[in-house]
Amino acid sequence: MNQEEFIAAIKVAVHDSAIKGMKSVLASPPGRNPHEKTKETSLWFNSLPEEDKQQVEEIIKQSVHASIFGFLSVIDGVRAIESTPEKGNLELIFNKDGKKTLINEPQGEMLHDTYQSLVQAEVFED
């Protein structure tokens, strides 16, 4: 798996799944006894006019994007998670069949940039 394949997989498994899942939970909380806060939020969402529901869905998209973008920025080392002068670095390694591939090559494209280019139109231009 290379960087582009990793980001494409993250888009499907995390980005798309989180957006779809949150929309579904807002429309109809799952389970026999959903958490009270989830039920309240769903009641509120379902009472909204269609235009307002669409705005909430846009906020969901942007929130999912911000979370993934921020996390990838941490992996890339451009968003600090240490408050010390000497910073460590994170290495994301994909290991399959004994073959190890460094996904976030220091000289390669940044993960957050690859993700941004993949989702830019969907999140910000629809």
N, C-alpha and C positions, 0 to 999 in steps of 0.2 A: 504494500500500500504506500503510495506516495502522498505528498501534501494535498494535492488537488482531490484525490480519492478520499482522503481523510475528511476534508472539509465538506465534500459532497455527502459523505456518510453522516457527518454531524448535522448537516442541513436536514436530512430526512429523519434521523433518529432523535434529534433534539429540537431543532428549530420548528420544523413542520409539525412534529408530534406535540410540542408544547402549545403551539397556537391552536391546533385542532382540539386538543384536550381541554384547554381552558374555555374555548367557545362552547364545547359540549357540556362542561360542568356548569357554566353560566346558564345555559338553556335548560338543562335538566340534571340536577345533581345525582350522581350515581349511588347505588347502594340502598340497603333497606332503611338505614338511619343515618343520613348525611349529617355532618357537623352543622350545628345551628347557624354558624356564621356563613357557611356555604349556602344553606337554604335561604337565609336573608338576602344574600347577594344575588342569588338566582331570582328571587321574587322581585327585587329592585330592577334587575336587568330586564326581566320579562315584561315589566310595566312600562319600559321606555318606548317611545316612538321608534319606528324603524331607522330613521336617520341617526338618532342618538345611539342605537345599538351598533350601527356601522362605525360610529366614532369610537365606541368602547373597543370594538374589534381592531381598529387601527392602533389604539393604545396598547392592546395585547401584543400586536405584531412588533411595535416599537420597543416594548418592554422586554420581550423575548430577545430581540436583536441586541439591545443594550447589555443584557446579561451575558449572552454568548460572546459578543464583541469584547466586553470587559474581561471575561475569563481568558479568552485567547490572547488578549493584550498582556495579561499576567504571564501566560506561558511564553509569549514572545520576549518578555523581559522589559517591555516598555511601560508597564504599570507596576509600580513597586509593591511588594508584599512584606518587605523588611524595612525597618526604620533605622538600620545601622549603616554606617558609611560604606562598608564592604558588603556588596550584594552578591548573592549566589546566582546561579542560573538554573533554569529548568530545562530538562531534556525530555522530549516526548518520543518514546521509542515504540515502534510497532514491531512485534515479534511474532513471526509465523513460520512454522516448520523449521525452526532454528535460525532463520534469517532475520536479522535485526535491521530495521530501517529508522534512521533519525528523521522524524517528521518535521521538526522545526530547526532546520539547518541554519546556523548563525549567519551565513552569507546568502541564504535563500530568501525568498519572499516571506514576509511576515504572515503568520496564520490569520491574524485579524484582518489584514488587507485582502487575502484570498477569500475569506468569508464575506467581507464587505462587497467585493466585486460580484460574488455569487448571488447575494440577496438584495443588493441596492434597489433594483427596479421593483421588486416585490414589496419591499418594506416602505420605500419612500416615494415611489412614482406611480403606484396603482391608482 
